[in-house]
Amino acid sequence: MHDRRVTMTYGEAEVAKTTARDRWQSLADRLLGATAPFASPSGSLVVLPGPASASGRWSDGLEGFARTGLLAAFRVGGAGGDDPAGVLERFSRGLAAGTDPSHAERWPTVAERRQAVPEAASVAILLSETRPWLWDRLDPAVQERTIAWLAGVVGTSGYTNNWTWFQTVIETFLQSVGGPWSQDDLDRNTEIQEGLYLGDGWYSDGAGPDGSRQNFDHYAGWAWHVYPLLHARILGAELAPVHRDRLRSFLGQARDLVGAAGAPLFQGRSLTYRFATLAPFWAGALAGETPLPTGGTRALADGVLDHFLDAGAIDERGLLSIGWHREYRSIRQAYTGSSSTYWASKGLMGLLLAEDHPEWSAQPAPVEEAPVRTRLLIAPGWLVVRSEVDGIVRVLNHGSDGFRGPAGGVRADNPFYHRVGYSTASSPDLSAGGIAKPFESHVALLDGTGAPSHRDRIERVHLDDRVAVSRSRVHWLDTPGTGSTADVTGWAALRRGPQVTVASVVHGVEELRLAWWDAAPQVAHPSAADDLDSAWPEDAGPWRFRIGGWALPVEPGRWRATAPTTATRDDGVATAVIGVRGLPVPGIAHRSGGDPFGAGSATPWAAGATPVAEGDVVAALVAIGAGHTLDLDAVPAIEVGSGRIVVRWSDGVVDVVPTGGGRS
């Protein structure tokens, strides 16, 4: 359910009074105005309050200039140069200083900071989108210095994911103003990009250590389907047919990852970019290549923007803090600094649509939606379940395992990629303890001390529109606090475990989650990457299973346990786990401080009481949603046979789970 209890913060009440395009332009003006006091005297460096990134404060200052510059590009460029606040003058002065090698407030070059590459791409977009009012009016000496600074990317390499588009955008702008560029760079980037395309509009944002292409997150939208359009605009060309087709295909799926109340999916890295999730939808409207009806993109965008504004994404200073709703710094990666959040500027890319564009005025006809809809997204390996009554989208993950730690290294389950389930209303615990001991939306083998296993590389077994199956070799993380040791020097170690298979069978908003383990397969000639883990010892067992349910964000005193494994919030949203087979021990875990949605979380679970043998199947019914809609009595019958598991629901529906071998 959409929780609107949060009081509006800076400027939101006034923004809410305006309509259509004016509302978005007003928000852009406020965001730009709020960052101005944090600019250096020349305006070249914008360092906002908060933590530094791994690139350092100097680089963060460039990032603040470039990312707010991106917002200025959409604001002024989309308004045909109308700039009552003189924003472009501010950026003109910053360009003059930032590109001057002798200036005290100069920018780091690409050679000095790798992070200069994405920021240079934003500078190139700023200059292209506002060319008649900014670039064309720059002093020739500033133009020459800007070209020289941007040209630091020419001839460089090593870009293996969405960063290929940064180089392409920069060099295309350089080409447009008579600067240096390299066809070899552009050709290499195109080859890499095509190698990461997996169909249905989806790109893997790079490959894993073993070459697997299973890195799926919001970059598939706000990078892979945005830069082709911005690149075409620099060229003054239409979006290429291949990118038009892929964009339309992607949007047809991505719209089902936004909840009915405007909440985007909480999954993947860089979530502090918040409403940048809107960028591919605006790209579709700008290119005239979207499956949404006219006005539908604006309606979706309004909902997403409301979601974040209502939740306090803009603080009392008018700044975008690090977090998802309000400030929550544990959401950040090492590359995230206080200025990084302004990648959210991409969410205002719709301002490039002129005021008289029909997207701003059309009212899409209401669409009658089924109460619960399920669909399979093949490329990322996601089984998606969305329900209209509570506005929640659930994603059952059987194919995305991006940003794994390096093979051979000490690594934990990545909470943004490796969990079985993600949704628009919940998050795994992001505290250090929560990451070291994964619980929420996680299937764990518990060792003799009760420590949970960690999921690693995901291997897809079966995917259809009701059943998804995947497996992964698991491991345990040992730290000084666990009491376990290894004969490898270091502060922490791993113990290798068996192969765990997890299956999801969906029935409405309920999911039957099944699991079993098998001995890890013995490979005569393993890959070099796989062999890197050979130094770690094997855990001999025995083990018990535990299935952790959806984490329900809660505030103190505003939730209750309504059953041994059901937690219900005061607004009626509930999370539940019902042991069905081999999991007789129930419970609810209450954690504090690790949830970006609230003060804490309540997570139901069910576990085995005794060790589980190889091939033995355990199962639990798992659900999150409006409590009155959950059918927790609809426990299915399970028949385990050779090569398959038959699931018989009380309403007569029968599902078959392929196992690939004998189970018991």
C-alpha positions as CSV (number, residue, x, y, z in Angstrom):
1,M,0.0,0.0,0.0
2,H,1.2,3.5,-0.8
3,D,2.3,5.0,2.6
4,R,1.8,8.8,2.4
5,R,2.3,9.4,6.1
6,V,5.6,11.3,5.5
7,T,5.4,15.1,5.6
8,M,6.5,16.8,2.4
9,T,10.0,18.4,2.6
10,Y,11.7,21.3,0.9
11,G,9.7,22.8,-1.9
12,E,7.5,19.8,-2.4
13,A,4.2,21.4,-1.5
14,E,4.8,24.2,-4.0
15,V,6.0,21.7,-6.7
16,A,2.9,19.7,-6.1
17,K,0.6,22.7,-6.9
18,T,2.0,23.0,-10.5
19,T,0.9,20.8,-13.3
20,A,2.4,18.9,-16.2
21,R,5.7,20.3,-17.6
22,D,5.8,23.3,-15.3
23,R,6.0,21.0,-12.3
24,W,9.1,19.3,-13.7
25,Q,10.8,22.6,-14.7
26,S,10.1,24.0,-11.3
27,L,11.7,21.0,-9.6
28,A,14.8,21.4,-11.9
29,D,15.1,25.1,-10.9
30,R,14.9,24.2,-7.2
31,L,17.5,21.5,-7.4
32,L,19.9,23.7,-9.4
33,G,19.3,26.6,-7.0
34,A,19.9,24.5,-3.9
35,T,23.3,23.3,-5.2
36,A,24.6,26.7,-6.1
37,P,25.9,27.7,-2.6
38,F,28.2,24.6,-2.7
39,A,30.0,25.6,-5.8
40,S,33.6,26.8,-5.6
41,P,34.3,30.5,-6.3
42,S,34.8,29.9,-10.0
43,G,31.9,27.5,-10.1
44,S,34.0,24.6,-11.6
45,L,33.7,22.3,-8.5
46,V,30.5,21.5,-6.7
47,V,31.2,19.6,-3.5
48,L,28.0,18.8,-1.6
49,P,27.8,17.9,2.1
50,G,28.4,14.3,2.8
51,P,31.0,11.5,2.4
52,A,33.7,11.5,-0.2
53,S,33.9,8.8,-3.0
54,A,36.8,6.5,-3.6
55,S,37.9,9.0,-6.2
56,G,38.4,11.8,-3.6
57,R,36.9,15.2,-3.1
58,W,38.6,16.8,-6.1
59,S,36.9,14.3,-8.4
60,D,33.7,14.7,-6.5
61,G,33.7,18.4,-7.2
62,L,33.9,17.7,-10.9
63,E,31.1,15.2,-10.5
64,G,28.9,17.8,-8.8
65,F,29.5,20.2,-11.7
66,A,28.9,17.6,-14.4
67,R,25.8,16.0,-12.9
68,T,24.1,19.3,-12.1
69,G,25.2,20.4,-15.6
70,L,23.3,17.5,-17.0
71,L,20.2,18.8,-15.2
72,A,20.9,22.3,-16.6
73,A,21.1,20.8,-20.1
74,F,17.6,19.4,-19.9
75,R,16.2,22.5,-18.1
76,V,17.6,25.1,-20.5
77,G,17.9,23.1,-23.7
78,G,14.3,21.9,-23.4
79,A,13.1,25.5,-22.8
80,G,14.7,26.7,-26.0
81,G,17.4,28.6,-24.2
82,D,15.0,30.3,-21.7
83,D,17.3,30.7,-18.6
84,P,15.8,33.3,-16.2
85,A,18.1,32.3,-13.4
86,G,21.3,32.6,-15.5
87,V,22.2,29.0,-14.9
88,L,24.3,28.7,-18.1
89,E,26.4,31.7,-17.1
90,R,27.3,29.8,-13.9
91,F,28.4,26.8,-16.0
92,S,30.2,28.9,-18.5
93,R,32.4,30.3,-15.7
94,G,33.0,26.8,-14.3
95,L,34.0,25.5,-17.7
96,A,36.6,28.3,-18.1
97,A,38.2,27.5,-14.8
98,G,37.8,23.7,-14.8
99,T,39.5,23.3,-18.2
100,D,42.4,25.7,-17.4
101,P,45.4,23.6,-16.4
102,S,46.9,26.6,-14.5
103,H,43.7,27.3,-12.5
104,A,43.6,26.4,-8.8
105,E,40.1,24.9,-9.3
106,R,40.9,23.0,-12.5
107,W,39.3,19.6,-13.1
108,P,41.2,16.3,-12.9
109,T,42.0,14.9,-16.3
110,V,41.1,11.4,-17.5
111,A,44.7,10.4,-16.9
112,E,44.5,11.6,-13.3
113,R,41.1,10.2,-12.4
114,R,39.2,7.5,-14.2
115,Q,36.0,8.9,-12.8
116,A,36.5,11.9,-15.1
117,V,35.3,9.7,-18.0
118,P,31.5,9.6,-17.0
119,E,31.7,13.2,-15.9
120,A,33.2,14.3,-19.2
121,A,30.3,12.6,-21.0
122,S,27.8,14.7,-18.9
123,V,29.8,17.8,-19.8
124,A,29.6,16.8,-23.5
125,I,25.9,16.4,-23.2
126,L,25.5,19.8,-21.5
127,L,27.5,21.5,-24.3
128,S,25.6,19.7,-27.0
129,E,22.0,20.2,-25.7
130,T,22.7,23.9,-25.0
131,R,25.0,24.5,-27.9
132,P,23.5,27.8,-29.2
133,W,23.5,29.4,-25.7
134,L,26.6,27.9,-24.1
135,W,29.2,26.4,-26.5
136,D,28.7,28.8,-29.3
137,R,29.2,31.8,-26.9
138,L,32.3,30.5,-25.2
139,D,35.5,32.4,-25.7
140,P,37.5,30.5,-28.4
141,A,40.3,29.9,-25.9
142,V,37.8,28.2,-23.5
143,Q,36.5,26.1,-26.4
144,E,40.1,25.0,-27.2
145,R,40.8,24.1,-23.6
146,T,37.5,22.2,-23.3
147,I,38.3,20.2,-26.4
148,A,41.7,19.4,-25.0
149,W,40.3,18.3,-21.7
150,L,37.6,16.1,-23.3
151,A,40.2,14.7,-25.7
152,G,41.9,12.9,-22.8
153,V,39.6,10.0,-23.4
154,V,40.6,9.5,-27.1
155,G,42.7,6.4,-27.6
156,T,42.0,5.1,-24.1
157,S,40.5,1.6,-23.6
158,G,39.5,-0.8,-20.9
159,Y,35.8,0.1,-20.8
160,T,33.8,-3.1,-20.5
161,N,30.3,-2.1,-19.6
162,N,28.1,1.0,-19.9
163,W,31.2,3.1,-19.8
164,T,31.7,2.3,-23.5
165,W,28.9,4.8,-24.1
166,F,30.7,7.5,-22.2
167,Q,33.7,7.4,-24.5
168,T,31.4,7.2,-27.6
169,V,29.4,10.2,-26.5
170,I,32.5,12.3,-25.7
171,E,34.2,11.5,-29.0
172,T,31.1,12.1,-31.0
173,F,30.8,15.6,-29.5
174,L,34.4,16.2,-30.2
175,Q,33.8,15.2,-33.8
176,S,30.9,17.7,-34.0
177,V,33.1,20.6,-32.9
178,G,36.2,19.7,-34.9
179,G,38.1,18.0,-32.1
180,P,40.1,14.8,-32.2
181,W,38.3,11.4,-32.2
182,S,39.0,7.8,-33.1
183,Q,37.0,5.6,-35.3
184,D,38.8,2.6,-33.7
185,D,37.5,3.7,-30.3
186,L,33.9,3.9,-31.6
187,D,34.2,0.5,-33.4
188,R,35.6,-1.2,-30.4
189,N,32.9,0.1,-28.2
190,T,30.2,-1.0,-30.6
191,E,31.6,-4.5,-30.7
192,I,31.7,-4.6,-26.8
193,Q,28.1,-3.3,-26.6
194,E,26.8,-5.8,-29.1
195,G,28.5,-8.6,-27.2
196,L,26.6,-7.6,-24.1
197,Y,23.2,-7.5,-25.7
198,L,21.1,-10.5,-24.7
199,G,17.7,-9.9,-26.4
200,D,14.3,-8.3,-25.5
201,G,16.0,-4.9,-25.0
202,W,18.3,-6.2,-22.2
203,Y,22.0,-5.6,-21.9
204,S,24.3,-7.2,-19.3
205,D,26.2,-4.4,-17.7
206,G,29.5,-6.1,-18.3
207,A,30.5,-9.7,-17.8
208,G,31.4,-11.7,-14.7
209,P,34.8,-13.0,-13.7
210,D,34.1,-16.2,-15.6
211,G,32.7,-14.4,-18.7
212,S,29.1,-14.9,-17.8
213,R,26.7,-12.1,-18.9
214,Q,24.3,-11.9,-16.0
215,N,24.7,-8.4,-14.6
216,F,21.2,-6.9,-14.7
217,D,20.1,-3.8,-12.9
218,H,18.8,-0.3,-13.5
219,Y,21.8,0.5,-15.7
220,A,20.0,-1.5,-18.4
221,G,17.6,1.4,-18.5
222,W,19.3,4.6,-17.3
223,A,22.5,3.9,-19.3
224,W,22.1,1.4,-22.1
225,H,18.9,3.0,-23.5
226,V,19.6,6.6,-22.7
227,Y,23.1,7.2,-24.3
228,P,22.1,5.9,-27.7
229,L,19.5,8.6,-27.9
230,L,21.8,11.3,-26.5
231,H,24.4,10.2,-29.0
232,A,22.0,10.5,-31.8
233,R,21.0,14.0,-30.7
234,I,24.6,15.1,-30.8
235,L,24.7,13.8,-34.4
236,G,21.5,15.6,-35.2
237,A,20.1,12.2,-36.3
238,E,17.2,10.0,-35.5
239,L,17.8,7.1,-33.1
240,A,19.1,4.2,-35.1
241,P,16.5,1.5,-36.0
242,V,18.3,-1.2,-34.0
243,H,18.2,1.0,-30.8
244,R,14.6,2.0,-31.5
245,D,13.5,-1.6,-31.5
246,R,15.5,-2.5,-28.4
247,L,14.2,0.5,-26.5
248,R,10.6,-0.3,-27.3
249,S,11.1,-4.0,-26.3
250,F,12.8,-3.0,-23.0
251,L,10.1,-0.5,-22.0
252,G,7.5,-3.1,-22.6
253,Q,9.1,-5.1,-19.8
254,A,10.5,-2.3,-17.6
255,R,7.0,-0.8,-17.0
256,D,6.1,-3.9,-15.1
257,L,9.0,-3.2,-12.7
258,V,7.3,0.0,-11.4
259,G,4.7,-0.5,-8.7
260,A,1.2,0.8,-9.1
261,A,2.0,3.6,-6.6
262,G,5.1,4.7,-8.3
263,A,7.8,2.7,-6.4
264,P,10.6,1.4,-8.7
265,L,12.2,-2.0,-8.1
266,F,14.8,-2.0,-5.3
267,Q,17.6,-4.0,-6.8
268,G,21.1,-3.5,-8.1
269,R,23.8,-0.9,-7.4
270,S,23.6,2.9,-7.5
271,L,20.1,3.0,-6.1
272,T,20.8,6.5,-4.7
273,Y,20.1,7.7,-8.2
274,R,16.5,7.2,-7.4
275,F,14.2,8.7,-10.2
276,A,17.0,8.2,-12.8
277,T,14.9,5.1,-13.3
278,L,12.6,7.3,-15.4
279,A,15.3,8.1,-18.0
280,P,14.6,5.2,-20.4
281,F,10.9,6.0,-20.3
282,W,11.6,9.6,-21.2
283,A,14.0,8.4,-23.9
284,G,11.1,6.4,-25.4
285,A,8.8,9.4,-25.5
286,L,11.6,11.6,-27.0
287,A,12.3,9.0,-29.7
288,G,8.6,8.3,-30.3
289,E,9.4,4.7,-29.6
290,T,7.4,3.5,-26.6
291,P,4.7,1.0,-26.0
292,L,3.0,3.4,-23.5
293,P,0.1,5.5,-24.8
294,T,0.6,9.2,-25.3
295,G,0.6,10.7,-21.8
296,G,1.4,7.4,-20.3
297,T,5.1,8.2,-19.8
298,R,4.2,11.4,-18.0
299,A,1.7,9.6,-15.8
300,L,4.2,6.9,-14.9
301,A,6.9,9.6,-14.3
302,D,4.6,11.6,-12.1
303,G,3.9,8.6,-9.9
304,V,7.6,7.7,-9.5
305,L,8.5,11.4,-8.7
306,D,5.7,11.5,-6.1
307,H,6.9,8.3,-4.5
308,F,10.3,9.8,-3.9
309,L,9.2,13.3,-3.0
310,D,6.6,12.1,-0.5
311,A,9.3,9.8,1.1
312,G,11.7,12.7,1.7
313,A,14.3,12.2,-1.0
314,I,15.0,15.9,-1.0
315,D,16.2,17.1,2.3
316,E,15.5,20.4,4.2
317,R,18.3,22.1,2.3
318,G,16.8,21.2,-1.0
319,L,19.5,18.6,-1.7
320,L,19.3,15.0,-2.9
321,S,20.9,13.0,0.0
322,I,22.5,9.6,-0.3
323,G,19.7,7.1,0.2
324,W,16.5,5.7,-1.3
325,H,13.8,7.6,0.5
326,R,15.4,9.7,3.2
327,E,19.2,9.8,3.8
328,Y,20.6,6.3,4.3
329,R,24.3,6.2,3.6
330,S,24.7,2.4,3.8
331,I,23.1,2.2,0.4
332,R,26.2,3.6,-1.3
333,Q,29.1,1.9,-3.1
334,A,32.7,3.0,-2.7
335,Y,32.4,5.1,-5.9
336,T,29.4,7.0,-4.4
337,G,30.1,10.5,-3.1
338,S,27.9,13.3,-1.9
339,S,27.5,14.6,-5.5
340,S,26.8,11.3,-7.1
341,T,23.1,11.5,-6.3
342,Y,22.6,14.0,-9.1
343,W,22.7,11.2,-11.6
344,A,19.0,11.5,-10.7
345,S,19.1,14.4,-13.2
346,K,18.4,11.9,-15.9
347,G,15.0,11.4,-14.4
348,L,14.2,14.9,-15.7
349,M,15.2,14.2,-19.2
350,G,11.6,14.6,-20.2
351,L,12.1,18.4,-20.1
352,L,13.7,18.0,-23.5
353,L,10.1,17.5,-24.7
354,A,8.7,20.9,-25.7
355,E,5.9,22.5,-23.8
356,D,3.4,21.8,-26.6
357,H,4.4,18.1,-26.9
358,P,1.2,16.0,-26.5
359,E,2.9,13.9,-23.8
360,W,2.4,16.8,-21.3
361,S,-1.3,17.3,-22.0
362,A,-2.7,13.9,-23.1
363,Q,-4.7,12.0,-20.6
364,P,-4.2,8.2,-21.2
365,A,-7.4,6.2,-20.9
366,P,-7.6,4.0,-17.8
367,V,-6.4,0.5,-18.3
368,E,-8.2,-2.4,-16.6
369,E,-5.5,-4.5,-15.0
370,A,-5.8,-8.0,-13.6
371,P,-5.6,-8.0,-9.8
372,V,-2.4,-10.1,-10.0
373,R,-0.2,-10.4,-13.1
374,T,2.8,-12.7,-13.6
375,R,5.3,-12.5,-16.4
376,L,8.7,-14.0,-17.2
377,L,11.6,-11.7,-18.2
378,I,13.9,-14.2,-19.9
379,A,17.0,-12.1,-20.3
380,P,17.6,-11.2,-16.6
381,G,16.0,-14.5,-15.5
382,W,13.3,-12.8,-13.4
383,L,9.8,-14.0,-12.7
384,V,7.8,-10.9,-12.0
385,V,4.6,-10.8,-9.9
386,R,2.7,-7.5,-9.6
387,S,-0.5,-6.9,-7.7
388,E,-2.6,-3.8,-8.0
389,V,-4.3,-3.7,-4.7
390,D,-1.1,-3.2,-2.7
391,G,1.0,-1.7,-5.6
392,I,3.8,-4.1,-5.0
393,V,6.0,-5.7,-7.6
394,R,7.9,-8.8,-6.7
395,V,10.9,-10.1,-8.7
396,L,12.0,-13.7,-8.1
397,N,15.7,-13.8,-9.2
398,H,16.9,-16.9,-11.0
399,G,19.3,-15.3,-13.4
400,S,21.0,-12.1,-12.2
401,D,24.2,-12.4,-10.1
402,G,26.1,-9.2,-11.0
403,F,29.0,-7.8,-9.0
404,R,30.1,-11.0,-7.4
405,G,33.4,-10.9,-5.5
406,P,36.4,-12.2,-7.4
407,A,36.9,-16.0,-7.4
408,G,39.5,-17.0,-4.9
409,G,38.8,-13.9,-2.7
410,V,36.8,-13.7,0.5
411,R,33.3,-12.6,-0.6
412,A,29.8,-12.3,0.8
413,D,26.4,-12.6,-0.8
414,N,25.9,-9.3,-2.6
415,P,22.6,-8.0,-1.1
416,F,21.8,-6.0,-4.3
417,Y,22.1,-9.0,-6.7
418,H,22.2,-12.4,-5.1
419,R,18.9,-12.7,-3.2
420,V,16.1,-14.9,-4.4
421,G,13.6,-12.0,-4.2
422,Y,13.5,-8.3,-4.7
423,S,10.5,-6.0,-4.6
424,T,9.4,-2.3,-4.8
425,A,8.6,-2.4,-1.1
426,S,11.4,-4.1,0.7
427,S,15.2,-4.4,1.0
428,P,17.7,-6.9,2.4
429,D,19.4,-5.7,5.5
430,L,22.3,-3.6,4.4
431,S,24.2,-3.4,7.7
432,A,27.6,-5.0,7.9
433,G,26.1,-7.8,10.1
434,G,23.2,-8.3,7.7
435,I,25.6,-8.7,4.7
436,A,27.9,-11.1,6.7
437,K,24.8,-13.2,7.6
438,P,22.3,-13.0,4.8
439,F,18.7,-13.6,5.9
440,E,16.0,-11.7,4.0
441,S,14.8,-13.3,0.7
442,H,17.5,-15.8,1.1
443,V,17.7,-19.6,1.1
444,A,20.5,-20.7,3.4
445,L,22.2,-23.9,4.5
446,L,23.0,-23.4,8.2
447,D,26.3,-25.0,9.3
448,G,26.9,-26.6,12.7
449,T,27.1,-23.1,14.4
450,G,24.0,-21.8,12.7
451,A,25.9,-19.6,10.2
452,P,24.1,-19.1,6.9
453,S,25.6,-20.0,3.5
454,H,26.2,-17.4,0.8
455,R,24.9,-17.7,-2.8
456,D,27.5,-17.4,-5.6
457,R,27.3,-17.7,-9.3
458,I,23.7,-18.5,-10.5
459,E,23.1,-21.2,-13.0
460,R,19.7,-21.2,-14.6
461,V,18.0,-24.6,-14.7
462,H,14.4,-23.8,-15.8
463,L,12.3,-20.6,-16.5
464,D,8.7,-20.3,-17.5
465,D,5.8,-18.0,-16.5
466,R,5.0,-19.8,-13.3
467,V,8.1,-21.8,-12.4
468,A,11.8,-20.7,-12.1
469,V,14.7,-22.9,-11.0
470,S,18.3,-22.0,-10.5
471,R,21.3,-23.4,-8.6
472,S,24.5,-22.1,-7.1
473,R,27.4,-23.5,-5.2
474,V,27.4,-22.0,-1.8
475,H,30.0,-21.1,0.7
476,W,30.4,-19.8,4.3
477,L,32.1,-16.6,5.3
478,D,34.5,-17.0,8.3
479,T,35.7,-14.0,10.2
480,P,37.5,-13.7,13.5
481,G,34.2,-13.6,15.3
482,T,33.0,-17.0,13.9
483,G,35.8,-19.0,15.5
484,S,36.6,-20.8,12.3
485,T,40.0,-20.5,10.8
486,A,41.8,-21.4,7.6
487,D,45.5,-22.0,6.7
488,V,45.4,-19.0,4.4
489,T,46.8,-15.7,5.8
490,G,44.1,-13.0,6.0
491,W,41.5,-11.4,8.2
492,A,38.7,-13.7,6.9
493,A,38.3,-17.0,5.0
494,L,35.8,-19.1,3.1
495,R,34.5,-22.7,3.5
496,R,33.2,-24.2,0.3
497,G,29.8,-26.0,0.4
498,P,27.6,-28.0,-1.9
499,Q,25.4,-27.0,-4.7
500,V,22.0,-25.6,-3.7
501,T,19.0,-25.6,-6.0
502,V,16.2,-23.2,-5.4
503,A,12.8,-23.2,-7.2
504,S,10.0,-20.6,-7.2
505,V,6.5,-21.6,-8.1
506,V,4.1,-18.7,-8.2
507,H,0.4,-18.8,-7.4
508,G,-1.1,-15.4,-7.3
509,V,1.0,-13.3,-4.9
510,E,2.1,-16.4,-3.0
511,E,5.2,-18.3,-3.9
512,L,6.1,-21.9,-3.0
513,R,9.9,-21.8,-2.5
514,L,11.6,-25.1,-2.7
515,A,15.3,-26.1,-2.1
516,W,17.6,-29.1,-1.9
517,W,21.3,-29.6,-2.0
518,D,23.6,-31.9,-4.0
519,A,27.3,-32.5,-3.8
520,A,29.3,-30.1,-5.9
521,P,30.0,-31.6,-9.3
522,Q,33.6,-32.8,-9.8
523,V,35.1,-31.3,-13.0
524,A,38.2,-33.0,-14.5
525,H,39.4,-29.8,-16.2
526,P,37.9,-26.8,-14.4
527,S,38.4,-23.3,-15.6
528,A,41.1,-21.1,-14.2
529,A,38.5,-18.9,-12.5
530,D,36.8,-21.9,-10.8
531,D,40.2,-23.2,-9.6
532,L,40.9,-20.0,-7.8
533,D,38.6,-21.2,-5.0
534,S,40.5,-24.5,-4.6
535,A,42.6,-23.0,-1.8
536,W,39.6,-22.8,0.5
537,P,38.6,-25.9,2.6
538,E,35.4,-27.9,2.1
539,D,32.8,-27.9,4.9
540,A,31.8,-31.4,5.7
541,G,28.3,-30.6,7.2
542,P,25.8,-31.6,8.4
543,W,23.5,-28.7,7.5
544,R,20.0,-27.5,8.0
545,F,17.9,-25.4,5.6
546,R,16.4,-22.0,6.5
547,I,14.1,-20.0,4.2
548,G,14.0,-16.3,4.9
549,G,11.0,-14.4,3.7
550,W,10.4,-10.8,2.5
551,A,11.7,-8.1,4.9
552,L,8.9,-5.8,5.9
553,P,10.1,-2.3,6.7
554,V,8.7,-1.3,10.1
555,E,8.7,1.6,12.6
556,P,8.8,1.0,16.3
557,G,5.3,0.2,17.7
558,R,3.7,0.2,14.3
559,W,3.7,-3.5,13.5
560,R,2.9,-6.8,15.2
561,A,3.3,-10.5,14.9
562,T,-0.1,-11.8,13.8
563,A,1.1,-15.5,13.6
564,P,4.3,-17.3,14.5
565,T,5.7,-16.5,11.0
566,T,3.5,-13.5,9.9
567,A,4.4,-9.9,10.6
568,T,1.8,-7.2,9.8
569,R,2.3,-3.5,9.7
570,D,-0.4,-1.0,10.9
571,D,-1.2,-0.1,7.3
572,G,-2.2,-3.8,6.7
573,V,0.8,-4.9,4.6
574,A,2.0,-8.3,5.8
575,T,4.9,-10.7,5.2
576,A,4.7,-14.4,5.9
577,V,6.5,-17.7,5.6
578,I,4.7,-21.0,6.1
579,G,6.8,-24.1,6.4
580,V,5.3,-26.7,4.1
581,R,7.9,-29.5,4.0
582,G,10.9,-30.2,6.2
583,L,10.9,-26.8,7.9
584,P,9.1,-27.1,11.2
585,V,10.9,-24.4,13.1
586,P,9.2,-20.9,12.7
587,G,10.2,-17.4,13.7
588,I,10.3,-13.7,12.9
589,A,13.6,-11.8,12.8
590,H,13.5,-8.1,13.8
591,R,16.5,-6.1,12.7
592,S,17.2,-2.4,13.2
593,G,19.3,0.1,11.3
594,G,19.9,-1.9,8.1
595,D,16.7,-1.1,6.1
596,P,16.7,2.0,3.8
597,F,12.9,2.0,3.9
598,G,12.4,2.3,7.6
599,A,13.9,2.2,11.1
600,G,14.0,-1.6,11.0
601,S,12.6,-4.7,9.4
602,A,10.6,-7.8,10.3
603,T,11.4,-11.0,8.4
604,P,9.6,-14.3,8.9
605,W,11.5,-17.5,8.4
606,A,11.1,-21.3,8.6
607,A,14.0,-23.7,9.3
608,G,14.7,-27.4,9.6
609,A,15.1,-29.0,13.0
610,T,17.5,-31.6,12.0
611,P,20.2,-32.0,9.3
612,V,18.9,-32.5,5.8
613,A,20.2,-35.3,3.6
614,E,21.5,-34.8,0.0
615,G,18.5,-34.5,-2.4
616,D,15.9,-34.0,0.3
617,V,13.4,-31.3,-0.7
618,V,12.3,-28.6,1.7
619,A,9.6,-26.1,0.9
620,A,7.8,-23.0,2.3
621,L,5.0,-20.7,1.2
622,V,6.4,-17.2,1.0
623,A,4.4,-14.0,0.6
624,I,4.3,-10.2,1.0
625,G,1.3,-7.9,0.3
626,A,-1.9,-6.5,1.6
627,G,-2.7,-8.9,4.5
628,H,-6.4,-9.4,3.5
629,T,-5.3,-10.6,0.1
630,L,-2.8,-13.3,1.2
631,D,-4.2,-16.8,1.1
632,L,-1.9,-18.5,3.6
633,D,-4.1,-21.5,4.0
634,A,-3.6,-22.5,0.4
635,V,-0.8,-24.8,1.2
636,P,-0.1,-27.1,-1.8
637,A,0.5,-30.8,-1.9
638,I,4.0,-31.7,-3.0
639,E,4.9,-34.9,-4.8
640,V,8.6,-35.5,-5.3
641,G,9.6,-37.9,-8.1
642,S,12.5,-38.7,-10.3
643,G,13.4,-35.7,-12.3
644,R,10.5,-33.6,-11.3
645,I,8.4,-32.2,-8.4
646,V,4.6,-32.0,-8.8
647,V,2.9,-29.1,-6.9
648,R,-0.9,-29.4,-6.5
649,W,-2.7,-26.3,-5.4
650,S,-6.0,-26.4,-3.5
651,D,-7.8,-24.7,-6.5
652,G,-6.8,-27.5,-8.8
653,V,-3.9,-25.8,-10.5
654,V,-0.9,-28.2,-11.0
655,D,2.7,-27.1,-11.5
656,V,5.7,-29.2,-12.4
657,V,9.2,-28.3,-11.2
658,P,12.0,-30.0,-13.3
659,T,14.9,-31.1,-11.1
660,G,17.2,-32.8,-13.4
661,G,17.7,-35.8,-11.1
662,G,16.2,-37.9,-8.4
663,R,14.9,-36.2,-5.3
664,S,13.4,-37.5,-2.1
